[in-house]
Amino acid sequence: MDLISELNTIAGEHGVGRVDMIEDRLVGIKSREIYEAPAALSIIQAHRELETLTLTKDVLRFKSSAEQRYAELTYDGLWFTPLKTALDAFVNETQKTVTGTIQLKLYKGSTTIAGRTAPKALYNKSLATYDPHSTFDEASAAGFIALWGLPARQWAGVNGGAEHSQLGS
């Protein structure tokens, strides 16, 4: 049995993958749609989790809007368009490092991430912890914070009055 068929059976038995939604059709009519896609929704959740481990913040943010537009092009039947081709290139580039293992817990209609590993994970526990043995140098943060807050302090000083001009200082 292939992965999708097996996952459809397993996730479906746990009530995962039922979607009841109101959609906007291409012609502007709202319609109620009910879908059942246990494997697809489980795989999408696992894949997104891998992406959070392996893609940068900026790529993840942009990819979110690109995904929405990609879905619209597909739904509207605009598969063979220059924009779809350009988005394909973006997706192909972003997925080069997205690989790993996700453990899912399926229970009463929900899917929860129970574990994750990725050989190209950007997460580094020694940088992300407040442990005394962390490799992150907290002292370097002061200058960054002052510089990062400079535009907000400048705006507050010009527009916000004296009580607001102390932001970040």
DRENVEX-19873 format. One line per field, with one value per residue: residue number from 0; residue in one letter; x, y, z of N, C-alpha, C, CB in turn. Coordinates in nm, 4 decimals, padded with zeros to 6 digits. Each point is the difference from the previous one (the first is absolute). Glycine has a CB too. Layout:
# DRENVEX-19873
resi: c(NUM, ...) $
resn: c(A, ...) $
n_east: c(X, ...) $
n_north: c(Y, ...) $
n_up: c(Z, ...) $
ca_east: c(X, ...) $
ca_north: c(Y, ...) $
ca_up: c(Z, ...) $
c_east: c(X, ...) $
c_north: c(Y, ...) $
c_up: c(Z, ...) $
cb_east: c(X, ...) $
cb_north: c(Y, ...) $
cb_up: c(Z, ...) $
This chain:
# DRENVEX-19873
resi: c(0, 1, 2, 3, 4, 5, 6, 7, 8, 9, 10, 11, 12, 13, 14, 15, 16, 17, 18, 19, 20, 21, 22, 23, 24, 25, 26, 27, 28, 29, 30, 31, 32, 33, 34, 35, 36, 37, 38, 39, 40, 41, 42, 43, 44, 45, 46, 47, 48, 49, 50, 51, 52, 53, 54, 55, 56, 57, 58, 59, 60, 61, 62, 63, 64, 65, 66, 67, 68, 69, 70, 71, 72, 73, 74, 75, 76, 77, 78, 79, 80, 81, 82, 83, 84, 85, 86, 87, 88, 89, 90, 91, 92, 93, 94, 95, 96, 97, 98, 99, 100, 101, 102, 103, 104, 105, 106, 107, 108, 109, 110, 111, 112, 113, 114, 115, 116, 117, 118, 119, 120, 121, 122, 123, 124, 125, 126, 127, 128, 129, 130, 131, 132, 133, 134, 135, 136, 137, 138, 139, 140, 141, 142, 143, 144, 145, 146, 147, 148, 149, 150, 151, 152, 153, 154, 155, 156, 157, 158, 159, 160, 161, 162, 163, 164, 165, 166, 167, 168) $
resn: c(M, D, L, I, S, E, L, N, T, I, A, G, E, H, G, V, G, R, V, D, M, I, E, D, R, L, V, G, I, K, S, R, E, I, Y, E, A, P, A, A, L, S, I, I, Q, A, H, R, E, L, E, T, L, T, L, T, K, D, V, L, R, F, K, S, S, A, E, Q, R, Y, A, E, L, T, Y, D, G, L, W, F, T, P, L, K, T, A, L, D, A, F, V, N, E, T, Q, K, T, V, T, G, T, I, Q, L, K, L, Y, K, G, S, T, T, I, A, G, R, T, A, P, K, A, L, Y, N, K, S, L, A, T, Y, D, P, H, S, T, F, D, E, A, S, A, A, G, F, I, A, L, W, G, L, P, A, R, Q, W, A, G, V, N, G, G, A, E, H, S, Q, L, G, S) $
n_east: c(00.0852, 00.1572, 00.0822, -00.2930, -00.1112, 00.1170, -00.1152, -00.3007, 00.0079, 00.1069, -00.1806, -00.2735, 00.0342, 00.0116, -00.3023, 00.2716, -00.1871, -00.2742, 00.0695, -00.3115, 00.1244, -00.2312, 00.1694, -00.0080, -00.1386, 00.2358, -00.2783, 00.1016, -00.1029, 00.0884, 00.0446, -00.0608, 00.2969, -00.0957, 00.3387, -00.0251, 00.3336, 00.0359, 00.2270, -00.0422, 00.0210, 00.2576, 00.1671, -00.0666, 00.1152, 00.2708, 00.0568, -00.0249, 00.2157, 00.2131, -00.0458, 00.0770, 00.2860, 00.0716, -00.0882, 00.1989, -00.2365, 00.0056, -00.1113, -00.2492, -00.0962, -00.0019, -00.1520, -00.2614, -00.0322, 00.0839, -00.2499, -00.1973, 00.1020, -00.0130, -00.3084, -00.0638, 00.1332, -00.1750, -00.2733, 00.0405, 00.0648, 00.3137, 00.1308, 00.1197, 00.0943, 00.2946, -00.1262, 00.0600, 00.3029, 00.0480, -00.1098, 00.1970, 00.2380, -00.1106, -00.0240, 00.2917, 00.1276, -00.1573, 00.0922, 00.3406, -00.0808, -00.2884, 00.1953, -00.1558, -00.1339, -00.2860, -00.0136, -00.3064, -00.0752, -00.2362, -00.1662, -00.3083, 00.0658, 00.3379, 00.2160, 00.1498, 00.2604, 00.0248, 00.2739, 00.1149, 00.2490, 00.0584, 00.2885, -00.0890, -00.0867, 00.0540, -00.0286, 00.3072, -00.1716, 00.2378, -00.2134, -00.2350, 00.1488, -00.0566, 00.2457, 00.1732, 00.0457, -00.1467, 00.2359, -00.1880, 00.2717, -00.2998, 00.2415, -00.1472, -00.2833, 00.1398, 00.0300, -00.2753, -00.1601, 00.1273, -00.0746, -00.2987, -00.0764, 00.1289, -00.2950, -00.1139, 00.1778, -00.0962, -00.3044, 00.0301, 00.1474, -00.2380, -00.2527, 00.0446, 00.0358, 00.2701, -00.1570, 00.1675, 00.3153, 00.0264, -00.0537, 00.2511, 00.0951) $
n_north: c(-00.1171, 00.2223, 00.1122, 00.0291, -00.2747, 00.0404, 00.2880, -00.0836, -00.1966, 00.1868, 00.2477, -00.1621, -00.1186, 00.3121, 00.0995, 00.0657, 00.1827, 00.1770, 00.2689, 00.0802, 00.2416, 00.1925, -00.0927, 00.3084, -00.2250, 00.1328, 00.1452, 00.1509, -00.3044, 00.0487, -00.3152, -00.0817, -00.1254, -00.2549, -00.0263, -00.2957, 00.1284, -00.2582, 00.0601, 00.3065, 00.0554, -00.1824, 00.1477, 00.2910, -00.0693, -00.1123, 00.2561, 00.2045, -00.1656, 00.0239, 00.3139, 00.0282, -00.1426, 00.1948, 00.3243, 00.2203, 00.0648, 00.0423, -00.2838, 00.0251, 00.2693, -00.1035, -00.2722, 00.1623, 00.1273, -00.2673, -00.1576, 00.2155, -00.0226, -00.3193, 00.0031, 00.2030, -00.1806, -00.2454, 00.1443, 00.1064, -00.3118, 00.1543, -00.3402, 00.2084, 00.2909, 00.0742, -00.0734, -00.3071, 00.0602, 00.1657, -00.2274, -00.2197, 00.1799, 00.0175, -00.3069, -00.0648, 00.1879, -00.1257, -00.3081, 00.0478, -00.0627, -00.1954, -00.2725, -00.0858, -00.2273, 00.1779, -00.2181, 00.0688, -00.0230, -00.1185, 00.1380, -00.0050, 00.0607, 00.0155, -00.0668, 00.0260, 00.0652, -00.3074, 00.1645, 00.2385, -00.1919, 00.2470, -00.1810, 00.3170, 00.0300, 00.3134, -00.1724, 00.0984, -00.1594, 00.2133, 00.2394, -00.0715, 00.0337, 00.2639, -00.2593, 00.2085, -00.1460, 00.2647, -00.0642, 00.2773, 00.1966, 00.0465, 00.1982, -00.0049, 00.1150, 00.2910, 00.0451, -00.1271, 00.1956, 00.2608, -00.0791, -00.0774, 00.2889, 00.1898, -00.0050, 00.0135, 00.2507, 00.1626, -00.0340, 00.1013, 00.2684, 00.0893, -00.0761, -00.0088, 00.3166, 00.0066, -00.2769, -00.0834, 00.0948, -00.2968, -00.1802, -00.1632, 00.1668) $
n_up: c(00.0000, -00.2054, 00.2721, -00.0935, 00.1044, 00.2859, 00.0425, -00.0840, 00.2393, 00.2159, -00.0370, -00.0214, 00.2885, 00.1114, -00.1569, -00.2166, -00.2032, 00.1122, -00.1983, 00.1254, -00.2377, -00.0484, -00.2925, -00.0614, -00.2367, -00.1452, 00.0611, 00.2997, 00.1167, 00.3170, -00.1026, 00.3029, -00.1155, 00.1895, -00.0743, 00.1071, -00.0318, 00.2710, -00.1988, -00.0173, 00.3024, 00.0528, -00.2192, 00.1097, 00.2854, -00.1118, -00.1771, 00.2369, 00.1657, -00.2343, -00.0040, 00.3111, -00.0738, -00.2494, 00.0159, 00.1147, 00.1851, -00.3099, -00.0740, 00.1936, -00.1274, -00.2921, 00.0638, 00.0942, -00.2815, -00.1613, 00.1269, -00.1113, -00.2936, -00.0094, 00.0594, -00.2347, -00.2198, 00.0846, -00.0119, -00.2980, -00.1471, 00.0782, -00.0634, -00.2014, 00.2149, -00.0828, 00.2849, -00.0344, -00.0760, 00.2658, 00.1905, -00.1276, 00.1006, 00.2964, 00.0320, -00.0932, 00.2197, 00.2404, -00.0655, 00.0279, 00.3077, -00.0273, 00.1430, 00.2702, 00.0748, 00.0111, 00.2595, -00.1448, 00.3164, -00.2345, 00.2726, -00.1563, -00.3569, 00.0556, -00.2167, 00.3122, -00.1939, 00.1658, -00.1223, -00.1711, -00.0973, -00.2051, -00.0671, 00.0181, 00.3563, -00.0927, 00.2896, 00.1057, 00.2735, -00.0188, -00.1031, 00.2132, 00.3117, 00.1530, 00.0004, 00.1911, -00.2951, -00.1926, -00.2128, 00.0971, 00.0561, 00.2033, -00.1007, -00.2936, 00.1491, 00.0427, -00.3027, -00.0761, 00.1827, -00.1226, -00.2940, 00.0512, 00.1161, -00.2522, -00.1033, 00.2990, 00.0777, -00.2543, 00.0673, 00.2957, -00.0842, -00.1891, 00.1797, 00.3216, 00.1166, 00.1172, -00.0127, -00.2763, 00.0793, 00.1707, -00.3007, 00.1493, 00.2877) $
ca_east: c(-00.0852, 00.0847, -00.0058, -00.1219, -00.1125, 00.0116, -00.0253, -00.1439, -00.0688, 00.0357, -00.0455, -00.1457, -00.0541, 00.0097, -00.0839, 00.0825, -00.0098, -00.1314, -00.0025, -00.1297, 00.0372, -00.0665, 00.0980, -00.0363, 00.0237, 00.0573, -00.1024, -00.0424, -00.1022, 00.0485, -00.0542, 00.0447, 00.0706, 00.0438, 00.1056, 00.0629, 00.1335, 00.0848, 00.1429, 00.0477, 00.0131, 00.1067, 00.1285, 00.0219, 00.0431, 00.1362, 00.0916, 00.0167, 00.0869, 00.1372, 00.0400, 00.0349, 00.1342, 00.1047, -00.0047, 00.0164, -00.1216, -00.0445, -00.0514, -00.1279, -00.1009, -00.0338, -00.0575, -00.1399, -00.0799, 00.0175, -00.0871, -00.1377, -00.0149, 00.0147, -00.1288, -00.0980, 00.0267, -00.0437, -00.1456, -00.0567, 00.0351, 00.1076, 00.1175, 00.1035, 00.0204, 00.1357, 00.0090, 00.0091, 00.1364, 00.0906, -00.0215, 00.0619, 00.1439, 00.0159, -00.0277, 00.1090, 00.1200, -00.0174, -00.0143, 00.1264, 00.0521, -00.1116, 00.0020, 00.0090, -00.1004, -00.0989, -00.0885, -00.1322, -00.0918, -00.1358, -00.0903, -00.1320, -00.0145, 00.1089, 00.1362, 00.0963, 00.1397, 00.0520, 00.1457, 00.0522, 00.1446, 00.0323, 00.1453, 00.0377, -00.0747, 00.0642, -00.0113, 00.1204, -00.0360, 00.0996, -00.0233, -00.1375, -00.0305, 00.0517, 00.0879, 00.1299, 00.0999, -00.0426, 00.1052, -00.0424, 00.0576, -00.1065, 00.0554, -00.0058, -00.1373, -00.0272, 00.0207, -00.1017, -00.1291, 00.0042, -00.0060, -00.1288, -00.1038, 00.0267, -00.1106, -00.1145, 00.0338, -00.0028, -00.1402, -00.0621, 00.0538, -00.0576, -00.1463, -00.0702, 00.0151, 00.1121, -00.0187, 00.0239, 00.1314, 00.0946, -00.0087, 00.1241, 00.1233) $
ca_north: c(00.1171, 00.1190, 00.0893, 00.0797, -00.0892, -00.0453, 00.1139, 00.0274, -00.0963, 00.0200, 00.1316, 00.0000, -00.0743, 00.0892, 00.1168, 00.1105, 00.0330, 00.0483, 00.1454, 00.0571, 00.1402, 00.0838, 00.0394, 00.0973, -00.0540, 00.0922, 00.0926, 00.0858, -00.0637, -00.0730, -00.1351, -00.0818, -00.1179, -00.0933, -00.0846, -00.0952, -00.0242, -00.0255, -00.0087, 00.1291, 00.0971, -00.0455, 00.0228, 00.1452, 00.0428, -00.0506, 00.0725, 00.1358, -00.0099, -00.0113, 00.1317, 00.0887, -00.0393, 00.0076, 00.1234, 00.1236, 00.0747, 00.0753, -00.0931, -00.0508, 00.1063, 00.0215, -00.1235, -00.0031, 00.0722, -00.0690, -00.1184, 00.0443, 00.0348, -00.1264, -00.0688, 00.0729, -00.0307, -00.1382, -00.0041, 00.0759, -00.0630, 00.0761, -00.0837, 00.0246, 00.1443, 00.0414, 00.0125, -00.1359, -00.0463, 00.0719, -00.0533, -00.1336, 00.0177, 00.0386, -00.1177, -00.0963, 00.0494, -00.0046, -00.1369, -00.0736, -00.0372, -00.0473, -00.1453, -00.0416, -00.0920, 00.0580, -00.0976, 00.0565, -00.0678, 00.0144, -00.0304, 00.0635, 00.1057, 00.0972, -00.0460, 00.0744, -00.0343, -00.0696, -00.0046, 00.0531, 00.0049, 00.0392, 00.0119, 00.1385, 00.0872, 00.1248, 00.0075, -00.0403, 00.0119, 00.0759, 00.1420, 00.0378, -00.0213, 00.0984, -00.0774, 00.0661, -00.0543, 00.0347, 00.0573, 00.1335, 00.1045, 00.0956, 00.1355, 00.0591, 00.0402, 00.1391, 00.0888, -00.0322, 00.0508, 00.1461, 00.0336, -00.0450, 00.0886, 00.1393, 00.0662, 00.0172, 00.1084, 00.1248, 00.0327, 00.0388, 00.1296, 00.1020, -00.0032, -00.0582, 00.0714, -00.0372, -00.1291, -00.1057, 00.0117, -00.0846, -00.1373, -00.0720, 00.0543) $
ca_up: c(00.0000, -00.0051, 00.1155, 00.0046, 00.0298, 00.1385, 00.0880, -00.0091, 00.0867, 00.1411, 00.0464, -00.0100, 00.1144, 00.1154, -00.0255, -00.0493, -00.1410, -00.0437, -00.0121, -00.0352, -00.0187, -00.0980, -00.1016, -00.1016, -00.1339, -00.0972, -00.0482, 00.1096, 00.0822, 00.1175, 00.0061, 00.1123, -00.0484, 00.1033, -00.0537, 00.0904, -00.0549, 00.1170, -00.0326, -00.0500, 00.1088, 00.0898, -00.0686, -00.0041, 00.1334, 00.0230, -00.0892, 00.0552, 00.1175, -00.0517, -00.0513, 00.1111, 00.0445, -00.1023, -00.0789, 00.0772, 00.0318, -00.1173, -00.1004, 00.0502, -00.0108, -00.1403, -00.0521, 00.0402, -00.0999, -00.1279, 00.0053, -00.0226, -00.1425, -00.0722, 00.0141, -00.0814, -00.1411, -00.0231, 00.0110, -00.1119, -00.1266, -00.0644, 00.0205, -00.1018, -00.0097, 00.0415, 00.1454, 00.0547, -00.0303, 00.0907, 00.1354, 00.0024, 00.0220, 00.1401, 00.0830, -00.0197, 00.0693, 00.1454, 00.0499, -00.0092, 00.1324, 00.0827, 00.0111, 00.1386, 00.0516, 00.0908, 00.0645, 00.0216, 00.0909, -00.0512, 00.1099, 00.0008, -00.1003, -00.0023, -00.0288, 00.0805, -00.0231, 00.1184, -00.0094, -00.1257, -00.0241, -00.1371, -00.0129, -00.0320, 00.0915, 00.0397, 00.1460, 00.0713, 00.1420, 00.0761, -00.0265, 00.0305, 00.1409, 00.0959, 00.0859, 00.0204, -00.0919, -00.1356, -00.0848, -00.0401, 00.0838, 00.0297, 00.0054, -00.1337, -00.0283, 00.0389, -00.1148, -00.1010, 00.0464, -00.0119, -00.1423, -00.0522, 00.0510, -00.0352, -00.0717, 00.0894, 00.0930, -00.0761, -00.0269, 00.1265, 00.0380, -00.0869, -00.0030, 00.1136, 00.1265, 00.0867, 00.0648, -00.0962, -00.0607, 00.0695, -00.0510, -00.0317, 00.0598) $
c_east: c(00.0900, -00.0285, -00.1334, -00.1209, 00.0023, -00.0299, -00.1462, -00.0770, 00.0253, -00.0548, -00.1524, -00.0667, 00.0026, -00.0805, 00.0757, -00.0343, -00.1356, -00.0010, -00.1390, 00.0226, -00.0895, 00.1089, -00.0572, 00.0349, 00.0507, -00.1012, -00.0590, -00.1068, 00.0665, -00.0655, 00.0541, 00.0592, 00.0412, 00.0981, 00.0426, 00.1318, 00.0982, 00.1489, 00.0536, 00.0204, 00.1081, 00.1372, 00.0309, 00.0484, 00.1431, 00.1009, 00.0244, 00.0909, 00.1463, 00.0492, 00.0363, 00.1393, 00.1093, 00.0011, 00.0152, -00.1345, -00.0542, -00.0582, -00.1358, -00.1113, -00.0434, -00.0712, -00.1478, -00.0888, 00.0116, -00.0887, -00.1443, -00.0227, 00.0083, -00.1320, -00.1072, 00.0193, -00.0492, -00.1519, -00.0660, 00.0370, 00.1103, 00.1349, 00.1140, 00.0171, 00.1414, 00.0142, 00.0131, 00.1405, 00.1010, -00.0150, 00.0564, 00.1493, 00.0279, -00.0177, 00.1135, 00.1266, -00.0147, -00.0004, 00.1293, 00.0524, -00.1065, -00.0045, 00.0152, -00.1124, -00.0901, -00.0837, -00.1315, -00.0765, -00.1405, -00.0960, -00.1266, -00.0085, 00.1111, 00.1338, 00.0954, 00.1405, 00.0554, 00.1522, 00.0442, 00.1512, 00.0205, 00.1516, 00.0464, -00.0778, 00.0817, -00.0082, 00.1274, -00.0251, 00.1002, -00.0094, -00.1340, -00.0363, 00.0551, 00.0900, 00.1336, 00.1080, -00.0359, 00.1173, -00.0377, 00.0543, -00.1047, 00.0511, -00.0067, -00.1394, -00.0246, 00.0153, -00.1036, -00.1351, -00.0054, -00.0134, -00.1362, -00.1129, 00.0158, -00.1143, -00.1224, 00.0256, -00.0058, -00.1438, -00.0677, 00.0485, -00.0611, -00.1519, -00.0687, 00.0115, 00.1101, -00.0161, 00.0300, 00.1421, 00.1054, -00.0039, 00.1372, 00.1244, 00.0116) $
c_north: c(00.1238, 00.0925, 00.0729, -00.0869, -00.0447, 00.1129, 00.0423, -00.0894, 00.0301, 00.1333, 00.0082, -00.0715, 00.0826, 00.1281, 00.1210, 00.0253, 00.0419, 00.1518, 00.0415, 00.1500, 00.0710, 00.0506, 00.1096, -00.0595, 00.1095, 00.1052, 00.0866, -00.0576, -00.0685, -00.1378, -00.0709, -00.1265, -00.0853, -00.0961, -00.1000, -00.0409, -00.0255, -00.0016, 00.1359, 00.0996, -00.0392, 00.0270, 00.1491, 00.0502, -00.0446, 00.0779, 00.1416, -00.0013, -00.0143, 00.1348, 00.0952, -00.0309, 00.0399, 00.1276, 00.1214, 00.0693, 00.0739, -00.0904, -00.0540, 00.1032, 00.0195, -00.1223, -00.0099, 00.0719, -00.0655, -00.1243, 00.0373, 00.0299, -00.1248, -00.0771, 00.0677, -00.0292, -00.1398, -00.0085, 00.0657, -00.0572, 00.0714, -00.0689, 00.0354, 00.1499, 00.0351, 00.0128, -00.1366, -00.0559, 00.0664, -00.0514, -00.1403, 00.0104, 00.0373, -00.1213, -00.1016, 00.0428, -00.0143, -00.1421, -00.0811, -00.0481, -00.0608, -00.1521, -00.0367, -00.0939, 00.0735, -00.1137, 00.0702, -00.0830, 00.0317, -00.0393, 00.0844, 00.1211, 00.1020, -00.0685, 00.0894, -00.0470, -00.0594, -00.0095, 00.0483, -00.0088, 00.0383, 00.0171, 00.1425, 00.0995, 00.1237, 00.0214, -00.0552, 00.0244, 00.0850, 00.1505, 00.0463, -00.0136, 00.1142, -00.0675, 00.0736, -00.0488, 00.0263, 00.0582, 00.1385, 00.1022, 00.1094, 00.1441, 00.0680, 00.0499, 00.1483, 00.0966, -00.0225, 00.0595, 00.1512, 00.0427, -00.0349, 00.0947, 00.1455, 00.0653, 00.0236, 00.1128, 00.1353, 00.0436, 00.0493, 00.1367, 00.1132, 00.0087, -00.0369, 00.0743, -00.0595, -00.1378, -00.1158, 00.0009, -00.0886, -00.1447, -00.0565, 00.0588, -00.0331) $
c_up: c(00.0000, 00.1184, 00.0097, 00.0336, 00.1459, 00.0979, -00.0056, 00.0948, 00.1464, 00.0520, -00.0039, 00.1149, 00.1286, -00.0204, -00.0486, -00.1473, -00.0511, 00.0030, -00.0470, -00.0097, -00.0995, -00.0940, -00.0887, -00.1356, -00.0922, -00.0451, 00.1105, 00.0896, 00.1188, -00.0007, 00.1228, -00.0578, 00.1193, -00.0662, 00.1061, -00.0640, 00.1141, -00.0314, -00.0413, 00.1132, 00.0998, -00.0604, -00.0062, 00.1362, 00.0289, -00.0848, 00.0505, 00.1223, -00.0421, -00.0519, 00.1132, 00.0538, -00.0984, -00.0838, 00.0906, 00.0201, -00.1232, -00.1073, 00.0441, -00.0142, -00.1454, -00.0574, 00.0343, -00.1015, -00.1369, -00.0059, -00.0309, -00.1478, -00.0866, 00.0033, -00.0846, -00.1484, -00.0350, -00.0021, -00.1211, -00.1365, -00.0770, 00.0195, -00.0944, -00.0232, 00.0442, 00.1522, 00.0654, -00.0230, 00.0939, 00.1434, 00.0138, 00.0298, 00.1454, 00.0912, -00.0119, 00.0734, 00.1512, 00.0543, -00.0022, 00.1352, 00.0907, -00.0046, 00.1463, 00.0364, 00.0984, 00.0565, 00.0306, 00.1023, -00.0510, 00.1113, -00.0109, -00.0927, -00.0042, -00.0293, 00.0777, -00.0348, 00.1293, -00.0015, -00.1367, -00.0034, -00.1459, -00.0099, -00.0313, 00.0851, 00.0340, 00.1510, 00.0627, 00.1476, 00.0774, -00.0273, 00.0554, 00.1468, 00.0845, 00.1027, 00.0166, -00.0973, -00.1459, -00.0783, -00.0510, 00.0985, 00.0227, 00.0018, -00.1368, -00.0337, 00.0283, -00.1170, -00.1088, 00.0391, -00.0135, -00.1463, -00.0589, 00.0421, -00.0388, -00.0780, 00.0895, 00.0994, -00.0708, -00.0252, 00.1277, 00.0449, -00.0799, 00.0179, 00.1301, 00.1307, 00.0855, 00.0609, -00.0925, -00.0556, 00.0658, -00.0493, -00.0298, 00.0606, 00.1446) $
cb_east: c(-00.1870, 00.0073, 00.2462, 00.0990, 00.0006, 00.1697, 00.2363, 00.0266, 00.0193, 00.2083, 00.2143, 00.0241, 00.0760, 00.2263, -00.1493, 00.1872, 00.1788, -00.1124, 00.2496, -00.1360, 00.2326, -00.1885, 00.0993, 00.0377, -00.1791, 00.1531, -00.0512, 00.0589, -00.1492, 00.0338, -00.0198, -00.1761, 00.0826, -00.2201, 00.0780, -00.2244, -00.0511, -00.1871, -00.0294, -00.1186, -00.2405, -00.1527, -00.0332, -00.1786, -00.2379, -00.0925, -00.0806, -00.2277, -00.1882, -00.0420, -00.1486, -00.2426, -00.1044, -00.0145, -00.1470, 00.2334, 00.0817, 00.1735, 00.2355, 00.1250, 00.0982, 00.1976, 00.2226, 00.0724, 00.0325, 00.2369, 00.1528, -00.0090, 00.1000, 00.2465, 00.0636, -00.0085, 00.1997, 00.2086, 00.0203, 00.0084, -00.2310, -00.1296, -00.1507, -00.0532, -00.2453, 00.0215, -00.1355, -00.2473, -00.0644, -00.0127, -00.2055, -00.1715, 00.0285, -00.0834, -00.2479, -00.0968, 00.0414, -00.1282, -00.2325, 00.0517, 00.1665, -00.1310, 00.0991, 00.1112, 00.1565, -00.0063, 00.1962, -00.0013, 00.1610, 00.0731, 00.1958, -00.0270, -00.2365, -00.1268, -00.0639, -00.1688, 00.0278, -00.2120, 00.0084, -00.1958, 00.0494, -00.2266, 00.0024, 00.0540, -00.1197, -00.0558, -00.2525, 00.1519, -00.1098, 00.1498, 00.1402, -00.0569, 00.0021, -00.2058, -00.1115, -00.0609, 00.0519, -00.2351, 00.0664, -00.2083, 00.2336, -00.1152, 00.1519, 00.1843, -00.0712, 00.0776, 00.2427, 00.1226, -00.0200, 00.1446, 00.2468, 00.0831, -00.0200, 00.2413, 00.0814, -00.0556, 00.1461, 00.2191, -00.0075, -00.0194, 00.2102, 00.1864, 00.0258, 00.0360, -00.2404, 00.0320, -00.1702, -00.2402, -00.0609, -00.0231, -00.2234, -00.1066, -00.0050) $
cb_north: c(-00.1242, -00.0173, 00.0278, 00.1585, -00.0778, -00.1689, 00.0755, 00.0697, -00.1724, -00.1380, 00.1043, 00.0088, -00.2117, -00.0938, -00.0850, -00.0569, -00.1544, -00.2091, 00.0096, -00.1866, -00.0611, 00.0682, -00.2309, 00.1962, -00.1726, -00.1822, -00.1632, 00.1835, -00.0332, 00.2155, -00.0082, 00.0948, 00.1252, 00.0191, 00.1847, -00.0838, 00.1457, -00.1291, -00.2385, -00.0427, 00.0547, -00.1768, -00.2090, 00.0238, -00.0109, -00.2296, -00.1374, 00.0618, -00.1051, -00.2407, -00.0347, 00.0187, -00.1890, -00.2427, -00.1125, 00.0259, 00.0258, 00.1701, -00.0624, -00.1448, 00.1130, 00.1538, -00.1114, -00.0089, 00.2124, 00.0856, -00.1045, 00.0946, 00.2265, -00.0084, -00.0709, 00.1804, 00.1519, -00.0853, 00.0033, 00.2004, -00.0803, 00.2121, -00.1804, -00.2208, 00.0411, 00.1206, 00.2098, -00.0372, -00.0362, 00.2036, 00.1396, -00.0831, 00.0709, 00.2317, 00.0367, -00.0595, 00.1617, 00.2113, 00.0097, 00.1347, 00.1823, 00.2127, -00.0253, 00.2137, -00.1960, 00.2197, -00.1298, 00.0909, 00.0144, -00.0479, -00.0605, -00.0792, -00.0318, 00.1440, -00.0861, 00.0291, 00.1847, -00.1304, -00.1907, 00.1535, -00.1762, 00.1152, -00.2359, -00.0706, -00.1995, 00.0963, -00.0232, 00.0534, -00.2233, -00.2003, -00.0189, -00.0689, -00.2483, 00.1405, -00.2157, 00.0262, -00.1755, 00.0420, -00.2308, -00.0933, -00.0504, -00.1778, -00.0717, -00.1509, -00.2324, -00.0547, 00.0026, -00.2126, -00.1925, 00.0128, -00.0380, -00.2376, -00.1551, -00.0570, -00.1075, -00.2438, -00.1576, -00.0596, -00.1722, -00.2406, -00.1123, -00.0384, -00.0571, -00.2084, 00.0587, 00.2391, 00.1039, 00.0103, 00.2307, 00.1493, 00.0513, -00.0646, 00.1818) $
cb_up: c(00.1229, -00.2506, -00.0162, -00.1670, -00.2384, -00.0718, -00.0321, -00.2385, -00.1785, -00.0341, -00.0822, -00.2434, -00.1083, 00.0479, 00.1710, 00.1646, -00.0251, 00.0866, -00.0515, 00.1160, 00.0542, 00.1619, 00.0033, 00.1583, 00.0348, -00.0752, -00.1778, -00.1434, -00.2018, 00.1347, -00.2508, 00.1575, -00.2044, 00.1318, -00.1532, 00.0918, -00.2011, 00.0937, -00.0707, -00.2151, -00.0279, 00.0907, -00.1369, -00.1776, 00.0782, 00.0523, -00.1939, -00.0851, 00.1303, -00.0605, -00.1978, 00.0585, 00.1205, -00.0069, -00.1701, -00.0905, 00.2367, 00.0497, -00.0675, 00.1602, 00.2025, -00.0244, 00.0206, 00.2395, 00.1286, -00.0153, 00.1691, 00.2329, 00.0434, 00.0577, 00.2322, 00.1739, 00.0045, 00.1102, 00.2501, 00.1442, -00.0084, 00.0364, 00.0773, -00.1101, 00.0413, -00.2175, -00.0100, -00.0419, -00.2419, -00.1486, 00.0207, -00.1645, -00.2399, -00.0536, -00.0287, -00.2225, -00.1878, -00.0153, -00.0782, -00.2007, -00.0231, -00.0437, -00.2314, 00.0549, -00.0309, -00.1293, 00.1004, -00.2345, 00.2027, -00.2398, 00.1460, 00.2334, 00.0265, 00.1632, -00.2325, 00.1867, -00.1750, 00.0108, 00.1632, -00.0167, 00.1793, -00.0313, -00.0766, -00.2339, 00.0950, -00.2241, -00.0119, -00.1981, -00.0139, -00.0062, -00.2049, -00.2277, -00.0366, -00.0317, -00.0748, 00.2400, 00.1687, 00.0818, -00.0673, -00.1070, -00.0879, 00.1319, 00.1866, -00.0705, 00.0532, 00.2301, 00.0515, -00.0569, 00.1594, 00.2062, -00.0179, 00.0062, 00.1849, -00.0029, -00.2108, -00.0245, 00.1316, -00.1082, -00.1847, 00.0631, 00.0630, -00.1643, -00.2323, -00.1105, -00.0087, 00.0488, 00.1442, -00.0566, -00.0607, 00.1970, -00.0956, -00.2060, -00.1613) $
